Amino acid sequence: MSYTPRLKNEYKSNVVTRLMKEFSYDNVMQVPKLQKIVISKGVGAAVNDKKLIDHALNEITDISGQKAIATMSKKDVASFKLRKGMPVGVKVTLRGERMYEFLDRFVTTALPRVRDFNGVKSTGFDGRGNYNLGVTEQIIFPEINIDKINKISGMDITFVTSANTDTEAMQLLSELGLPFKKKNEADVKPKVENKPPVTEAVEETPEAEAAVEETPEAEAAVEETPEAEAAVEETPEAEAAVEETPEAESNEDEENNKEN
């Protein structure tokens, strides 16, 4: 009896049935499936040190179980001292049984070793059913000996499916064991609602403007000050009273004449 990976049996026996019920497929051939997994790693520092490419090739080969190849630059970049055809990264493409074996090891062994792991993000879909995941440290894989690595580096893992939408692809990968992070209500920030009272208070400001417009009454009060000026103008009466004093002087002269 030939060996068959666990996830491959799980897909044929259970995943296909559940996906047909959930998305109401008419034919089994409509059910999306995992086509390939691409593991890639950029090594920009290899421009100055070509030995880094050899280290990256060995690491990706050990992780995937398949020989990796180097990726070459496609054009010259003078600012990076890069010439066309120079190795700048490594990659490997997994299909068939090796693809399912790697996914099984990745889900059951590598991801649980990530520090403070709460699930993978669901924002890595490209809109056409493919999912891209970034790994920051290669030491989460048990195939890597931490004493033999020269530098901690990450890699990109791309899951290519035959799904037409991201929803179908996400459900397929979830059924295969990829733990997506759930959206908690506590993580969702409450929406800031516009407060109507503030708007009404702003709209009521014309009343304040009307109150300001009423200030002409004060100006009218100021205009009434001419009355005081009129009162000041009445002072000539006092002057007239002062002018009447000559009469008193004439009476004193008559009395003096009589005595004489």
FIVO-471714 format. One line per 2 residues: number of its first residue (from 1); their letters; for each residue x, y, z of N, C-alpha, C. Coordinates in Angstrom, 2 decimals, m for minus. Layout:
NUM) A) X:Y:Z:X:Y:Z:X:Y:Z | ... $
This chain:
1) MS) 0.85:m1.20:0.00:0.00:0.00:0.00:0.88:1.25:0.00 | 0.62:2.16:m0.93:1.42:3.36:m1.06:1.08:4.36:0.03 $
3) YT) 2.08:5.20:0.36:1.91:6.21:1.41:1.13:7.40:0.87 | 0.20:7.89:1.64:m0.59:9.07:1.29:m0.55:10.03:2.47 $
5) PR) m0.20:11.29:2.24:m0.16:12.26:3.35:m1.50:12.40:4.06 | m1.44:12.73:5.33:m2.65:12.84:6.15:m3.61:13.89:5.62 $
7) LK) m3.09:15.08:5.28:m3.97:16.16:4.81:m4.60:15.84:3.46 | m3.92:15.06:2.65:m4.50:14.68:1.36:m5.71:13.78:1.56 $
9) NE) m5.60:12.83:2.47:m6.75:11.99:2.79:m7.87:12.80:3.42 | m7.49:13.75:4.27:m8.49:14.60:4.91:m9.24:15.44:3.88 $
11) YK) m8.53:15.93:2.88:m9.17:16.74:1.84:m10.17:15.90:1.04 | m9.78:14.72:0.63:m10.65:13.89:m0.21:m11.86:13.37:0.55 $
13) SN) m11.68:13.05:1.81:m12.75:12.40:2.56:m13.72:13.38:3.23 | m13.21:14.49:3.75:m14.06:15.38:4.55:m14.18:16.79:3.98 $
15) VV) m13.05:17.37:3.56:m13.05:18.79:3.16:m13.92:19.01:1.94 | m13.84:18.13:0.96:m14.64:18.29:m0.27:m16.12:18.29:0.06 $
17) TR) m16.54:17.38:0.92:m17.97:17.29:1.27:m18.45:18.55:1.98 | m17.65:19.05:2.93:m18.06:20.25:3.67:m18.11:21.48:2.77 $
19) LM) m17.16:21.61:1.87:m17.16:22.76:0.97:m18.34:22.71:0.00 | m18.71:21.54:m0.47:m19.86:21.43:m1.38:m21.15:21.84:m0.68 $
21) KE) m21.28:21.50:0.60:m22.49:21.88:1.33:m22.51:23.38:1.62 | m21.36:23.93:1.95:m21.34:25.34:2.34:m21.54:26.28:1.16 $
23) FS) m20.92:25.97:0.01:m21.01:26.86:m1.15:m21.98:26.35:m2.21 | m22.66:25.24:m1.94:m23.70:24.70:m2.85:m23.15:24.46:m4.26 $
25) YD) m22.05:23.75:m4.34:m21.50:23.40:m5.65:m22.33:22.30:m6.29 | m22.47:22.37:m7.62:m23.22:21.34:m8.35:m22.33:20.15:m8.74 $
27) NV) m21.05:20.42:m8.88:m20.12:19.38:m9.34:m18.91:19.33:m8.42 | m18.36:18.15:m8.23:m17.19:18.00:m7.39:m15.99:18.76:m7.95 $
29) MQ) m15.94:18.92:m9.25:m14.82:19.62:m9.89:m14.82:21.11:m9.58 | m15.94:21.62:m9.08:m16.00:23.04:m8.72:m15.36:23.33:m7.37 $
31) VP) m15.15:22.31:m6.59:m14.58:22.50:m5.25:m13.13:22.97:m5.39 | m12.75:24.08:m4.74:m11.35:24.56:m4.85:m10.39:23.59:m4.18 $
33) KL) m9.17:23.61:m4.68:m8.14:22.72:m4.14:m6.81:23.48:m4.10 | m5.92:22.98:m3.27:m4.59:23.57:m3.14:m3.71:23.06:m4.27 $
35) QK) m3.19:23.98:m5.08:m2.42:23.60:m6.25:m0.92:23.52:m5.97 | m0.37:24.52:m5.27:1.06:24.52:m4.98:1.36:25.46:m3.83 $
37) IV) 2.53:25.27:m3.24:3.05:26.15:m2.19:4.44:26.61:m2.62 | 4.64:27.92:m2.63:5.92:28.50:m3.04:6.58:29.13:m1.82 $
39) IS) 7.79:28.70:m1.52:8.58:29.27:m0.42:9.70:30.08:m1.04 | 9.77:31.35:m0.73:10.78:32.24:m1.32:11.44:33.06:m0.22 $
41) KG) 12.68:33.45:m0.50:13.46:34.21:0.47:14.40:35.14:m0.27 | 14.37:36.40:0.06:15.27:37.37:m0.55:16.56:37.51:0.24 $
43) VG) 17.67:37.54:m0.49:18.99:37.68:0.15:19.70:38.83:m0.55 | 19.35:40.06:m0.17:19.94:41.22:m0.82:21.41:41.40:m0.48 $
45) AA) 21.83:40.93:0.69:23.23:41.08:1.10:24.17:40.16:0.32 | 23.60:39.28:m0.50:24.44:38.37:m1.28:25.22:39.09:m2.37 $
47) VN) 24.90:40.36:m2.62:25.67:41.13:m3.60:27.11:41.26:m3.15 | 27.32:41.41:m1.85:28.68:41.54:m1.31:29.26:40.22:m0.81 $
49) DK) 28.39:39.31:m0.40:28.85:38.02:0.14:28.03:36.91:m0.51 | 28.60:36.19:m1.45:27.87:35.15:m2.17:27.66:33.89:m1.34 $
51) KL) 28.35:33.77:m0.21:28.16:32.60:0.63:26.78:32.60:1.29 | 26.17:33.78:1.40:24.84:33.86:2.00:23.81:33.11:1.16 $
53) ID) 24.00:33.08:m0.14:23.09:32.33:m1.01:23.17:30.84:m0.70 | 24.37:30.34:m0.46:24.53:28.91:m0.14:23.84:28.57:1.18 $
55) HA) 23.97:29.46:2.17:23.29:29.22:3.45:21.77:29.21:3.27 | 21.26:30.16:2.49:19.81:30.23:2.27:19.32:29.01:1.50 $
57) LN) 20.09:28.55:0.52:19.70:27.35:m0.23:19.61:26.13:0.68 | 20.57:25.98:1.57:20.55:24.84:2.48:19.37:24.90:3.44 $
59) EI) 19.07:26.10:3.93:17.96:26.23:4.88:16.62:25.93:4.22 | 16.37:26.50:3.05:15.09:26.26:2.37:14.98:24.80:1.94 $
61) TD) 16.07:24.19:1.56:16.04:22.78:1.18:15.69:21.90:2.38 | 16.26:22.21:3.54:15.96:21.43:4.74:14.51:21.61:5.18 $
63) IS) 14.01:22.85:5.06:12.64:23.13:5.51:11.61:22.45:4.61 | 11.80:22.53:3.30:10.80:22.04:2.36:10.94:20.56:2.02 $
65) GQ) 12.15:20.01:2.17:12.36:18.63:1.75:12.57:18.48:0.26 | 12.80:19.58:m0.42:13.03:19.59:m1.87:14.12:20.60:m2.17 $
67) KA) 14.96:20.30:m3.15:16.09:21.17:m3.45:15.60:22.53:m3.95 | 16.13:23.58:m3.32:15.78:24.94:m3.70:16.71:25.44:m4.79 $
69) IA) 16.27:26.50:m5.49:17.06:27.10:m6.55:17.26:28.58:m6.25 | 18.30:29.15:m6.83:18.59:30.58:m6.64:17.83:31.39:m7.68 $
71) TM) 17.36:32.55:m7.28:16.69:33.48:m8.19:17.67:34.59:m8.58 | 17.65:34.94:m9.86:18.61:35.90:m10.40:17.96:37.25:m10.63 $
73) SK) 18.74:38.29:m10.56:18.25:39.64:m10.83:17.98:39.80:m12.32 | 16.97:40.59:m12.64:16.56:40.75:m14.04:17.11:42.01:m14.69 $
75) KD) 17.68:42.91:m13.91:18.21:44.14:m14.50:19.33:44.69:m13.62 | 20.02:45.65:m14.15:21.11:46.30:m13.42:20.57:47.43:m12.55 $
77) VA) 21.08:47.52:m11.32:20.74:48.62:m10.41:22.05:49.15:m9.86 | 22.47:50.30:m10.35:23.78:50.84:m9.98:23.84:51.23:m8.51 $
79) SF) 22.72:51.75:m7.97:22.73:52.20:m6.57:22.92:51.03:m5.60 | 22.52:49.83:m5.99:22.69:48.64:m5.14:23.90:47.81:m5.55 $
81) KL) 24.67:48.31:m6.50:25.82:47.57:m7.03:25.38:46.20:m7.54 | 24.23:46.20:m8.18:23.63:44.95:m8.65:23.72:44.88:m10.17 $
83) RK) 24.13:43.72:m10.66:24.20:43.50:m12.10:23.22:42.41:m12.51 | 22.82:42.46:m13.73:21.86:41.49:m14.24:22.45:40.07:m14.19 $
85) GM) 21.64:39.12:m13.66:22.08:37.74:m13.58:22.72:37.35:m12.26 | 22.84:38.30:m11.33:23.42:37.98:m10.02:22.37:37.33:m9.12 $
87) PV) 22.72:36.34:m8.29:21.75:35.71:m7.38:21.37:36.66:m6.25 | 20.06:36.84:m6.05:19.56:37.75:m5.01:18.54:37.07:m4.10 $
89) GV) 18.30:35.79:m4.29:17.32:35.10:m3.44:17.24:33.63:m3.79 | 16.37:32.92:m3.06:16.15:31.48:m3.30:14.66:31.21:m3.23 $
91) KV) 14.24:30.13:m3.87:12.83:29.73:m3.83:12.71:28.24:m4.12 | 11.56:27.70:m3.76:11.23:26.30:m4.04:9.71:26.21:m4.20 $
93) TL) 9.27:25.40:m5.14:7.84:25.21:m5.41:7.47:23.76:m5.09 | 6.49:23.59:m4.22:6.07:22.26:m3.78:4.71:21.93:m4.37 $
95) RG) 4.58:20.73:m4.86:3.31:20.23:m5.41:3.10:18.80:m4.94 | 1.86:18.34:m5.04:1.56:16.95:m4.75:1.75:16.58:m3.29 $
97) ER) 2.37:15.41:m3.06:2.51:14.88:m1.70:3.45:15.74:m0.85 | 4.51:16.24:m1.42:5.42:17.10:m0.66:4.74:18.38:m0.20 $
99) MY) 3.82:18.87:m1.01:3.07:20.07:m0.63:2.23:19.79:0.62 | 1.51:18.68:0.64:0.67:18.34:1.80:1.53:18.02:3.02 $
101) EF) 2.68:17.37:2.82:3.56:17.07:3.94:4.11:18.34:4.58 | 4.52:19.29:3.73:5.03:20.55:4.28:3.93:21.30:5.02 $
103) LD) 2.72:21.35:4.47:1.62:22.06:5.12:1.30:21.42:6.47 | 1.35:20.09:6.52:1.07:19.40:7.78:2.12:19.75:8.84 $
105) RF) 3.40:19.74:8.46:4.46:20.09:9.41:4.38:21.57:9.81 | 4.03:22.40:8.85:3.96:23.84:9.12:2.85:24.16:10.13 $
107) VT) 1.70:23.51:9.98:0.55:23.80:10.83:0.71:23.17:12.22 | 1.18:21.94:12.28:1.22:21.21:13.54:2.49:21.43:14.36 $
109) TA) 3.60:21.80:13.70:4.87:21.90:14.41:5.46:23.31:14.41 | 5.50:23.97:13.25:6.20:25.25:13.14:5.41:26.40:13.76 $
111) LP) 4.14:26.55:13.39:3.36:27.68:13.89:3.20:27.69:15.41 | 2.99:26.55:16.06:2.90:26.59:17.54:4.18:27.06:18.22 $
113) RV) 5.30:27.06:17.52:6.55:27.50:18.13:6.77:29.01:17.99 | 5.85:29.68:17.32:5.95:31.14:17.20:5.61:31.77:18.54 $
115) RD) 6.39:32.76:18.94:6.17:33.43:20.22:4.87:34.24:20.20 | 4.05:34.04:21.23:2.77:34.75:21.38:1.91:34.58:20.13 $
117) FN) 1.76:33.35:19.69:1.01:33.10:18.46:m0.49:33.07:18.75 | m1.25:33.89:18.00:m2.70:33.95:18.15:m3.43:33.62:16.85 $
119) GV) m2.70:33.14:15.87:m3.30:32.86:14.57:m2.68:33.72:13.48 | m2.87:33.30:12.24:m2.33:34.05:11.10:m3.36:35.08:10.65 $
121) KS) m2.89:36.16:10.08:m3.78:37.23:9.63:m4.54:36.82:8.38 | m5.75:37.31:8.27:m6.59:36.99:7.11:m6.53:38.08:6.04 $
123) TG) m5.53:38.94:6.10:m5.43:40.05:5.14:m4.42:39.78:4.03 | m3.93:38.54:3.94:m2.90:38.24:2.95:m3.41:37.72:1.63 $
125) FD) m4.72:37.80:1.37:m5.29:37.31:0.12:m5.16:38.37:m0.97 | m5.01:37.90:m2.20:m4.78:38.82:m3.31:m6.03:39.08:m4.15 $
127) GR) m7.18:38.56:m3.73:m8.41:38.77:m4.48:m8.69:37.71:m5.53 | m7.76:36.80:m5.75:m7.94:35.74:m6.74:m7.76:34.34:m6.15 $
129) GN) m7.91:34.25:m4.83:m7.86:32.95:m4.18:m6.48:32.51:m3.74 | m5.48:33.40:m3.76:m4.13:33.05:m3.32:m3.83:33.76:m2.00 $
131) YN) m3.06:33.08:m1.16:m2.77:33.62:0.17:m1.27:33.67:0.38 | m0.78:34.81:0.88:0.65:35.00:1.13:0.87:35.21:2.63 $
133) LG) 1.83:34.49:3.16:2.12:34.53:4.59:3.61:34.79:4.81 | 3.93:35.69:5.71:5.32:36.00:6.01:5.76:35.38:7.32 $
135) VT) 6.94:34.78:7.32:7.54:34.20:8.52:8.77:35.02:8.84 | 8.87:35.50:10.07:9.96:36.41:10.44:11.22:35.67:10.89 $
137) EQ) 11.09:34.44:11.36:12.25:33.69:11.85:12.20:32.27:11.31 | 13.32:31.82:10.74:13.37:30.47:10.21:13.57:29.41:11.28 $
139) II) 13.86:29.85:12.52:14.15:28.89:13.58:12.87:28.24:14.13 | 11.69:28.67:13.66:10.47:28.01:14.12:10.34:26.62:13.50 $
141) FP) 11.06:26.35:12.43:11.02:25.02:11.81:11.98:24.10:12.55 | 11.54:22.92:12.92:12.42:22.00:13.66:13.60:21.48:12.83 $
143) EI) 13.54:21.61:11.51:14.65:21.15:10.67:15.87:22.05:10.76 | 15.69:23.27:11.29:16.80:24.22:11.38:17.50:24.08:12.73 $
145) NI) 18.80:23.88:12.68:19.62:23.82:13.89:20.08:25.24:14.21 | 19.66:25.75:15.37:19.94:27.14:15.70:21.44:27.39:15.89 $
147) DK) 22.21:26.34:16.15:23.66:26.51:16.36:24.41:26.65:15.04 | 23.77:26.28:13.94:24.47:26.29:12.65:24.08:27.48:11.77 $
149) IN) 23.08:28.22:12.16:22.68:29.36:11.33:23.61:30.54:11.58 | 23.81:31.35:10.55:24.67:32.53:10.69:23.88:33.81:10.94 $
151) KI) 22.57:33.78:10.65:21.76:34.98:10.82:20.29:34.57:10.84 | 19.51:35.20:11.73:18.07:34.94:11.77:17.40:35.77:10.68 $
153) SG) 16.66:35.12:9.82:15.99:35.80:8.71:14.64:35.13:8.48 | 13.81:35.79:7.70:12.47:35.29:7.43:12.31:34.81:5.99 $
155) MD) 11.06:34.53:5.65:10.74:34.04:4.30:9.26:34.28:4.03 | 8.90:34.14:2.77:7.50:34.27:2.34:6.99:32.92:1.88 $
157) IT) 5.76:32.60:2.29:5.12:31.35:1.89:3.81:31.70:1.19 | 3.67:31.25:m0.05:2.49:31.56:m0.86:1.70:30.28:m1.12 $
159) FV) 0.41:30.33:m0.80:m0.49:29.20:m1.04:m1.33:29.53:m2.27 | m1.18:28.77:m3.31:m1.90:28.99:m4.57:m3.03:27.97:m4.64 $
161) TS) m4.26:28.47:m4.76:m5.44:27.60:m4.82:m6.19:27.84:m6.13 | m7.16:26.98:m6.39:m7.99:27.12:m7.59:m9.29:27.86:m7.30 $
163) AN) m9.40:28.44:m6.12:m10.62:29.16:m5.74:m10.74:30.45:m6.55 | m12.00:30.83:m6.79:m12.27:32.06:m7.55:m12.35:33.30:m6.64 $
165) TD) m12.66:33.09:m5.40:m12.80:34.20:m4.46:m11.95:33.96:m3.22 | m11.70:35.04:m2.48:m10.92:34.93:m1.25:m11.68:34.17:m0.16 $
167) TE) m13.01:34.29:m0.17:m13.81:33.59:0.84:m13.67:32.08:0.69 | m13.75:31.61:m0.54:m13.60:30.17:m0.77:m12.19:29.69:m0.42 $
169) AM) m11.19:30.49:m0.79:m9.81:30.11:m0.48:m9.57:30.08:1.02 | m10.11:31.06:1.73:m9.93:31.10:3.18:m10.59:29.90:3.85 $
171) QL) m11.77:29.54:3.37:m12.45:28.38:3.95:m11.69:27.09:3.65 | m11.13:26.98:2.45:m10.35:25.80:2.09:m9.13:25.65:3.00 $
173) LS) m8.37:26.74:3.17:m7.17:26.69:4.01:m7.53:26.45:5.48 | m8.67:26.98:5.90:m9.10:26.73:7.28:m9.43:25.26:7.49 $
175) EL) m10.06:24.65:6.50:m10.38:23.23:6.60:m9.12:22.37:6.60 | m8.07:22.85:5.95:m6.81:22.11:5.91:m5.97:22.33:7.16 $
177) GL) m6.42:23.19:8.06:m5.76:23.34:9.34:m5.05:24.65:9.57 | m5.07:25.58:8.61:m4.38:26.86:8.80:m5.19:27.72:9.77 $
179) PF) m4.63:28.08:10.93:m5.41:28.80:11.96:m5.45:30.30:11.70 | m6.56:30.79:11.20:m6.72:32.22:10.97:m7.15:32.90:12.26 $
181) KK) m6.69:34.12:12.42:m7.02:34.90:13.61:m8.47:35.36:13.53 | m9.19:35.16:14.62:m10.59:35.55:14.66:m10.71:37.01:15.08 $
183) KN) m11.69:37.67:14.53:m11.92:39.07:14.87:m12.77:39.13:16.13 | m12.18:39.63:17.21:m12.91:39.77:18.46:m13.61:41.12:18.51 $
185) EA) m14.72:41.14:19.20:m15.47:42.40:19.32:m14.66:43.44:20.08 | m13.78:42.94:20.98:m12.98:43.89:21.76:m11.94:44.58:20.91 $
187) DV) m11.51:43.91:19.83:m10.50:44.50:18.97:m11.06:45.54:18.03 | m12.39:45.50:17.82:m13.01:46.44:16.90:m13.20:47.76:17.60 $
189) KP) m12.68:48.83:17.06:m12.79:50.15:17.68:m14.19:50.72:17.45 | m14.84:51.22:18.48:m16.18:51.80:18.29:m16.14:53.03:17.41 $
191) KV) m17.17:53.14:16.61:m17.24:54.28:15.71:m17.61:55.55:16.49 | m16.99:56.64:16.15:m17.25:57.91:16.82:m18.48:58.54:16.18 $
193) EN) m19.55:58.70:16.98:m20.79:59.26:16.47:m20.78:60.77:16.65 | m21.38:61.45:15.67:m21.49:62.90:15.77:m22.55:63.26:16.81 $
195) KP) m22.22:64.13:17.70:m23.13:64.50:18.76:m24.03:65.64:18.29 | m25.37:65.39:18.13:m26.29:66.43:17.67:m26.31:67.66:18.55 $
197) PV) m26.22:67.51:19.92:m26.27:68.74:20.75:m25.18:69.73:20.40 | m24.01:69.22:20.04:m22.92:70.13:19.69:m23.29:70.92:18.44 $
199) TE) m23.90:70.21:17.47:m24.30:70.87:16.22:m25.36:71.93:16.50 | m26.34:71.57:17.38:m27.39:72.54:17.69:m26.80:73.76:18.38 $
201) AV) m25.82:73.50:19.27:m25.20:74.63:19.96:m24.51:75.55:18.98 | m23.92:74.94:17.95:m23.26:75.74:16.94:m24.27:76.52:16.13 $
203) EE) m25.43:75.86:15.86:m26.45:76.54:15.07:m27.10:77.67:15.84 | m27.09:77.56:17.18:m27.73:78.60:17.99:m26.89:79.86:18.09 $
205) TP) m25.72:79.83:17.56:m24.84:80.99:17.66:m25.44:82.24:17.01 | m26.32:82.11:15.97:m26.93:83.35:15.44:m27.67:84.16:16.49 $
207) EA) m28.22:83.46:17.54:m28.89:84.21:18.59:m27.89:85.12:19.31 | m26.71:84.55:19.50:m25.68:85.38:20.11:m25.34:86.56:19.21 $
209) EA) m25.34:86.27:17.88:m25.09:87.36:16.95:m26.20:88.39:17.03 | m27.47:87.90:17.21:m28.59:88.83:17.35:m28.42:89.69:18.60 $
211) AV) m27.93:89.02:19.67:m27.69:89.77:20.90:m26.63:90.83:20.67 | m25.65:90.48:19.86:m24.61:91.45:19.55:m25.19:92.59:18.73 $
213) EE) m26.15:92.24:17.84:m26.77:93.28:17.01:m27.60:94.22:17.85 | m28.07:93.75:19.03:m28.89:94.61:19.88:m28.08:95.70:20.57 $
215) TP) m26.83:95.65:20.43:m25.97:96.64:21.07:m26.26:98.07:20.63 | m26.89:98.31:19.45:m27.23:99.70:19.10:m28.03:100.42:20.17 $
217) EA) m28.78:99.63:21.03:m29.50:100.30:22.12:m28.52:101.00:23.04 | m27.40:100.28:23.28:m26.39:100.94:24.11:m25.85:102.18:23.41 $
219) EA) m25.73:102.03:22.07:m25.27:103.20:21.32:m26.29:104.33:21.42 | m27.60:103.94:21.39:m28.63:104.97:21.53:m28.51:105.65:22.90 $
221) AV) m28.22:104.82:23.92:m28.03:105.41:25.25:m26.86:106.38:25.25 | m25.85:106.01:24.49:m24.72:106.91:24.39:m25.10:108.18:23.66 $
223) EE) m26.01:108.00:22.65:m26.43:109.18:21.90:m27.27:110.15:22.76 | m27.88:109.62:23.83:m28.70:110.45:24.69:m27.85:111.42:25.53 $
225) TP) m26.60:111.27:25.50:m25.72:112.14:26.28:m25.88:113.60:25.94 | m26.38:113.97:24.72:m26.60:115.41:24.47:m27.47:116.09:25.51 $
227) EA) m28.35:115.32:26.23:m29.15:115.93:27.29:m28.22:116.53:28.35 | m27.20:115.71:28.63:m26.24:116.23:29.61:m25.56:117.47:29.08 $
229) EA) m25.30:117.43:27.76:m24.70:118.63:27.16:m25.65:119.81:27.25 | m26.96:119.48:27.05:m27.95:120.57:27.18:m27.95:121.14:28.58 $
231) AV) m27.83:120.21:29.56:m27.75:120.68:30.95:m26.55:121.57:31.15 | m25.48:121.22:30.49:m24.29:122.06:30.60:m24.52:123.41:29.94 $
233) EE) m25.32:123.38:28.81:m25.59:124.63:28.12:m26.48:125.56:28.96 | m27.23:124.98:29.89:m28.11:125.80:30.74:m27.32:126.63:31.74 $
235) TP) m26.10:126.43:31.83:m25.29:127.20:32.78:m25.35:128.71:32.54 | m25.68:129.18:31.31:m25.81:130.66:31.15:m26.80:131.30:32.11 $
237) EA) m27.81:130.55:32.61:m28.74:131.11:33.59:m27.98:131.56:34.83 | m27.02:130.67:35.20:m26.21:131.06:36.36:m25.42:132.33:36.05 $
239) EA) m24.96:132.38:34.78:m24.23:133.58:34.40:m25.15:134.80:34.44 | m26.43:134.56:34.02:m27.39:135.67:34.08:m27.59:136.13:35.52 $
241) AV) m27.64:135.14:36.43:m27.78:135.49:37.85:m26.59:136.31:38.32 | m25.43:135.98:37.80:m24.24:136.73:38.17:m24.33:138.15:37.61 $
243) EE) m24.94:138.27:36.39:m25.06:139.59:35.78:m26.05:140.49:36.56 | m27.00:139.85:37.27:m27.99:140.64:38.01:m27.38:141.33:39.25 $
245) TP) m26.21:141.03:39.59:m25.59:141.60:40.78:m25.46:143.13:40.69 | m25.36:143.76:39.50:m25.29:145.23:39.45:m26.48:145.90:40.10 $
247) EA) m27.69:145.29:40.11:m28.87:145.86:40.74:m28.62:146.01:42.24 | m28.03:144.92:42.76:m27.74:145.02:44.20:m26.76:146.16:44.47 $
249) ES) m25.81:146.36:43.58:m24.85:147.44:43.76:m25.55:148.81:43.69 | m26.55:149.00:42.81:m27.26:150.28:42.67:m28.07:150.58:43.94 $
251) NE) m28.67:149.55:44.55:m29.43:149.74:45.79:m28.52:150.23:46.91 | m27.33:149.73:46.99:m26.39:150.15:48.03:m26.02:151.63:47.82 $
253) DE) m25.91:152.07:46.57:m25.56:153.48:46.30:m26.69:154.42:46.75 | m27.98:154.02:46.56:m29.10:154.87:46.95:m29.14:155.03:48.46 $
255) EN) m28.89:153.93:49.16:m28.91:154.02:50.62:m27.81:154.95:51.12 | m26.67:154.94:50.49:m25.58:155.81:50.92:m25.94:157.30:50.68 $
257) NK) m26.66:157.60:49.59:m27.05:158.97:49.30:m28.04:159.50:50.34 | m28.99:158.64:50.76:m29.99:159.06:51.74:m29.32:159.41:53.06 $
259) EN) m28.37:158.65:53.45:m27.69:158.91:54.71:m26.95:160.25:54.65 | m26.42:160.57:53.50:m25.73:161.83:53.36:m26.74:162.98:53.39 $
